[in-house]
Amino acid sequence: MCLAIPARIVSEPNEIEMAEVDILGVKRHVSLMMTPDAKLGDHVLVHAGFAIQVVDEEFAAESLEMLGRMGIKHADELDAELDGSDEAAEVPAS
């Protein structure tokens, strides 16, 4: 089974349709070639380095919450664990 992860576009696409996205606090460059209508601030589903669908903020938030219940952590939570903190950092709402 394949999994697409919700991400928010945080930079304008460049000349080859690549843009930076934020996935649970981690920044990655992905191709927007399959989602030509996607723009800065939109939420997209990312699979294998490609944004494959534009989704609304509510769907993205629900999906990320579900991933959290499955044990997938936000980068801030992982940083807090690595720093030896007893409490995980509070994850800001997207």
C-alpha positions in Angstrom: 0.0 0.0 0.0 1.2 3.5 -0.8 0.8 6.5 1.4 0.5 10.2 0.4 1.3 12.7 3.1 -0.4 16.1 3.3 2.0 19.1 3.0 1.7 22.9 2.7 3.4 24.7 -0.1 5.8 27.2 1.5 7.6 28.6 -1.6 6.6 29.7 -5.1 7.2 27.1 -7.7 10.4 27.6 -9.8 10.9 27.4 -13.5 10.8 23.6 -13.5 7.7 23.5 -11.3 9.5 22.5 -8.1 8.4 24.1 -4.8 9.3 23.7 -1.1 6.6 22.1 1.1 6.3 21.6 4.8 5.5 18.1 5.9 5.1 17.8 9.7 7.8 20.5 10.2 10.2 19.0 7.7 10.9 21.0 4.5 11.2 19.2 1.2 11.3 20.1 -2.5 8.6 18.4 -4.6 7.3 18.6 -8.1 4.1 20.4 -8.8 3.9 19.1 -12.4 0.9 16.9 -11.6 -1.0 19.8 -9.8 -0.6 22.8 -12.1 -3.2 24.8 -10.2 -1.4 24.4 -6.8 0.0 27.7 -5.4 1.8 29.1 -2.4 -0.2 28.3 0.8 -2.2 25.4 -0.7 -2.2 22.0 0.9 -1.3 19.0 -1.4 -0.9 15.3 -1.0 2.7 14.3 -1.6 3.8 10.9 -2.8 7.3 9.9 -4.1 8.4 13.5 -4.5 5.3 14.6 -6.4 2.3 16.7 -5.3 -0.5 14.5 -6.6 -3.6 16.4 -5.5 -4.6 19.7 -4.0 -6.7 19.2 -0.8 -8.4 21.6 1.5 -6.9 22.6 4.9 -9.5 20.6 6.8 -8.7 17.4 5.0 -5.0 18.0 5.5 -5.5 18.6 9.3 -7.6 15.5 9.7 -5.1 13.4 7.8 -2.2 14.7 9.9 -4.2 14.0 13.1 -4.8 10.5 12.0 -1.1 10.0 11.3 -0.3 11.4 14.7 -2.6 8.7 16.3 -0.6 6.1 14.3 2.6 7.3 16.0 3.9 9.6 13.2 5.5 12.6 14.9 6.0 16.3 14.1 9.6 17.4 13.7 9.3 19.6 16.8 8.2 16.5 18.9 11.2 14.5 17.6 13.6 17.4 18.4 12.2 17.6 21.9 12.8 13.9 22.4 16.3 14.1 21.1 17.0 17.1 23.5 16.0 14.9 26.4 13.0 16.9 27.2 10.3 15.1 29.2 7.5 16.9 27.4 7.1 16.9 23.7 6.9 20.3 22.1 3.4 21.6 21.3 2.7 21.2 17.6 1.4 24.4 16.1 -1.8 24.1 14.0 -1.3 24.4 10.3 
